[in-house]
Amino acid sequence: LMRQGGEELELRGPLSTLSVVAMDRGDYDGARPYQDEIARLARRFGDGYGLASALNNQAYIEWMTRDVAAAEARWLECVDASRQAGTNEVLAMAVSGLGDVAFSRGELDQAASRFTEALRLNHELGFLEHSAEMCLCLAAVANAGGDGERAARLLGAGDALHDSVGSRVNVSTQAYVDAAKAGATAHLGEEGFEDAFAQGREEAHEVVQEVLSDG
């Protein structure tokens, strides 16, 4: 009906909803055309935020379909679009995505830098759920670098932040959590892990401040 009525600008809402439904079903190939059209409409109508958001979603689709190079290219484009549009909300998601790319390649310093930047942005925005996710991502980096105690404390901090807003670990982050927990437990032992995890939970905001100070 919108197409028939020439209401192209209004198409972005239903297109976005259809894309979300497809992604929730795991149908990322089905979601792609909707996000492609949203991006075209955003460019046509000069919608900077809409373009940045579409680019982030396009990158996420590429990431979930295992095209790392395409995901990286879209997220880099999204970083530029987000800064031009002045949207730190989308910028944080793009930077986090680039952290995933770096981590997948074993580039731990780059991954830590990206996740820390995303944590800083989300912390400044007051987005506790996304801050929690970044703590969990950083725990995976710490574990991969052999620092089991830091990994356990970050896992605890992320868990506490999620609890504080009633959110849960994102499905795409769960693998990081599982690997970090296994690695930290192997390094510290069961009791040592539990102690460090509990400390991270109790001092979640202090752990975040430590990360931001180090970064």
Solvent accessible surface area in square Angstrom, and as a share of the most:
residue,aa,sasa,rsa
1,L,182,0.91
2,M,67,0.30
3,R,144,0.53
4,Q,160,0.71
5,G,54,0.52
6,G,56,0.54
7,E,87,0.39
8,E,57,0.25
9,L,75,0.37
10,E,94,0.42
11,L,13,0.07
12,R,60,0.22
13,G,44,0.42
14,P,55,0.34
15,L,9,0.04
16,S,44,0.28
17,T,82,0.48
18,L,86,0.43
19,S,0,0.00
20,V,74,0.42
21,V,57,0.33
22,A,10,0.08
23,M,29,0.13
24,D,118,0.61
25,R,194,0.71
26,G,46,0.44
27,D,69,0.36
28,Y,37,0.14
29,D,92,0.48
30,G,25,0.24
31,A,0,0.00
32,R,63,0.23
33,P,77,0.49
34,Y,66,0.25
35,Q,2,0.01
36,D,42,0.22
37,E,31,0.14
38,I,13,0.07
39,A,6,0.05
40,R,149,0.54
41,L,10,0.05
42,A,1,0.01
43,R,133,0.48
44,R,161,0.59
45,F,85,0.36
46,G,67,0.64
47,D,39,0.20
48,G,33,0.31
49,Y,110,0.42
50,G,12,0.11
51,L,29,0.14
52,A,0,0.00
53,S,30,0.19
54,A,2,0.01
55,L,1,0.01
56,N,13,0.07
57,N,39,0.20
58,Q,14,0.06
59,A,0,0.00
60,Y,64,0.24
61,I,1,0.00
62,E,29,0.13
63,W,45,0.16
64,M,44,0.20
65,T,49,0.29
66,R,185,0.68
67,D,63,0.33
68,V,44,0.25
69,A,67,0.52
70,A,32,0.25
71,A,0,0.00
72,E,45,0.20
73,A,55,0.43
74,R,89,0.32
75,W,7,0.03
76,L,83,0.42
77,E,60,0.27
78,C,0,0.00
79,V,10,0.06
80,D,81,0.42
81,A,13,0.10
82,S,0,0.00
83,R,138,0.50
84,Q,159,0.71
85,A,42,0.32
86,G,65,0.62
87,T,15,0.09
88,N,69,0.35
89,E,72,0.32
90,V,1,0.00
91,L,11,0.06
92,A,1,0.01
93,M,72,0.32
94,A,0,0.00
95,V,0,0.00
96,S,15,0.10
97,G,3,0.03
98,L,9,0.04
99,G,0,0.00
100,D,24,0.12
101,V,2,0.01
102,A,3,0.03
103,F,43,0.18
104,S,65,0.42
105,R,111,0.40
106,G,52,0.50
107,E,80,0.36
108,L,53,0.26
109,D,128,0.67
110,Q,80,0.35
111,A,0,0.00
112,A,30,0.24
113,S,65,0.42
114,R,53,0.19
115,F,0,0.00
116,T,13,0.07
117,E,54,0.24
118,A,0,0.00
119,L,0,0.00
120,R,86,0.31
121,L,19,0.10
122,N,7,0.04
123,H,66,0.30
124,E,121,0.54
125,L,68,0.34
126,G,51,0.49
127,F,69,0.29
128,L,57,0.28
129,E,79,0.35
130,H,75,0.33
131,S,2,0.01
132,A,0,0.00
133,E,15,0.07
134,M,13,0.06
135,C,0,0.00
136,L,4,0.02
137,C,6,0.04
138,L,7,0.03
139,A,0,0.00
140,A,3,0.03
141,V,13,0.08
142,A,10,0.08
143,N,34,0.18
144,A,54,0.42
145,G,55,0.53
146,G,50,0.48
147,D,63,0.33
148,G,2,0.02
149,E,93,0.42
150,R,79,0.29
151,A,0,0.00
152,A,0,0.00
153,R,34,0.13
154,L,1,0.01
155,L,5,0.02
156,G,0,0.00
157,A,0,0.00
158,G,0,0.00
159,D,51,0.26
160,A,16,0.13
161,L,3,0.02
162,H,6,0.03
163,D,85,0.44
164,S,73,0.47
165,V,74,0.42
166,G,68,0.65
167,S,22,0.14
168,R,210,0.77
169,V,53,0.30
170,N,72,0.37
171,V,124,0.71
172,S,46,0.30
173,T,9,0.05
174,Q,73,0.33
175,A,70,0.54
176,Y,32,0.12
177,V,23,0.13
178,D,78,0.40
179,A,54,0.42
180,A,0,0.00
181,K,104,0.44
182,A,66,0.51
183,G,24,0.24
184,A,0,0.00
185,T,27,0.15
186,A,90,0.70
187,H,121,0.54
188,L,53,0.26
189,G,32,0.31
190,E,122,0.55
191,E,134,0.60
192,G,27,0.26
193,F,6,0.02
194,E,91,0.41
195,D,91,0.47
196,A,8,0.06
197,F,46,0.19
198,A,54,0.42
199,Q,78,0.35
200,G,0,0.00
201,R,91,0.33
202,E,148,0.66
203,E,57,0.26
204,A,8,0.06
205,H,105,0.47
206,E,95,0.43
207,V,3,0.01
208,V,3,0.01
209,Q,87,0.39
210,E,73,0.33
211,V,4,0.02
212,L,19,0.09
213,S,92,0.60
214,D,105,0.55
215,G,71,0.68
